[in-house]
């Protein structure tokens, strides 16, 4: 059988019923590990570290507890009874259990049980944005009134590996509902995925592996650039139409490079570029950038959000800010509040908090 | 590890859900179904705000099983703004910064686990508010 090579009909994904973000909430743990500390220990290039410092979850924190706090921040901003939430979906690559959902614990803690859908999502660093896309479809088809999508991680990095400089902790939660009651409408989204072996973690492995030559060009840059360009093409927009752009941020350099390639300015990406301060928070990375933007955005602003998940793929979103945003921005701690709440720890404390020491 | 016991208590432990006495209005935590003030039934669930103040505190160096990795940790008596006093761990704060009377808020955190293969137990702790 011959392969049908016709060009696909590329259209932005849009639900039947317009959907938007009804509430949002960030979470970043208190602790910070300076990248220079890691460079000293592992004799790395301390003058070329990829971030200034990374956020580190406390000894009593994991994706469940962090998701609960972000979800409570959502509910503080959205005037919604949690019993009306028809889906609680948590995207992460560091779910505390291999079998037992993070999402049911979060749903229980925020009072959304028992009449709700609950599931955990997994696609490296884009697990959170695919939960948003699914929530958009769930709400936009009329199957439920509200859906809660979370991207949250306590990222793992093998001691001494390049990833250890950046593997941080944090993320964000978003409640999707109808556009008419939203703070920002999702004008459309697009996904671009291929089987690219840039990064993986096997079922029982503690730390991920990465094939270095695939990390940049064939993985991060190709997927983000194609996804962003195709969404903008489908919606008939151009970079200058956007007040803000947010790209997945595994370090500070990659999102700046891809922004330049796509034609976005330094000013457009500055607000949502947090990697220098928190590192790469994986499934929460681009989403935390979005909460930082929503904290300051104004009515009419247009936002481009593009995630990237290894394996590999990107989800792109076009959002436009509504009047309601200004009414809820200060109803919960802002992303900046969490970034400024910082306690620097040394490598030994980090090793203890993240289970890198074995108590025999 | 008592899986059924923790399961029974998870609503109050995750979210600080207690009860309110419909007769005299007293808020109860933990829930006990009978009002200690007026002896009437008190089974109406009540969601506490999670805000309170530190009444007293101490530091634990000799912990019970399941808490060794978290040691030393701070335990405090928290006067909730609705009245009840609860005993809870403090988190996200170092002992030298804890003061009697300081305002704290509830967060849900890992309390303990039953080794690497057992259940993870989540519950309430208190910390200084993110925003003053």
Contacts between the chains, C-beta under 8 A, distances in Angstrom:
chain1	res1	chain2	res2	distance
A	30	B	92	5.0
A	58	B	91	6.6
A	58	B	92	6.6
A	58	B	109	7.8
A	59	B	69	6.5
A	59	B	70	5.7
A	60	B	70	6.4
A	60	B	91	5.8
A	60	B	109	4.1
A	60	B	110	4.5
A	60	B	111	7.5
A	60	B	125	6.9
A	61	B	109	6.5
A	61	B	110	6.9
A	62	B	110	6.1
A	62	B	120	7.4
A	64	B	110	7.9
A	64	B	120	7.6
A	64	B	122	6.4
A	65	B	107	7.3
A	65	B	108	5.5
A	65	B	109	5.1
A	65	B	110	6.2
A	65	B	122	6.7
A	68	B	14	7.6
A	68	B	108	4.8
A	69	B	107	6.2
A	69	B	108	7.4
A	96	B	120	5.7
A	97	B	120	7.4
A	105	B	14	7.7
A	105	B	122	6.6
A	108	B	10	6.4
A	108	B	11	7.5
A	108	B	14	6.0
A	108	B	15	8.0
A	109	B	14	4.1
A	109	B	15	5.5
A	109	B	108	5.5
A	109	B	122	7.6
A	110	B	15	7.6
A	111	B	15	6.7
A	111	B	47	7.6
A	333	B	130	4.1
A	333	B	131	5.2
A	337	B	130	5.4
A	337	B	131	5.5
A	338	B	130	6.7
A	341	B	130	6.0
A	352	B	69	7.9
A	359	B	68	7.0
A	359	B	69	6.6
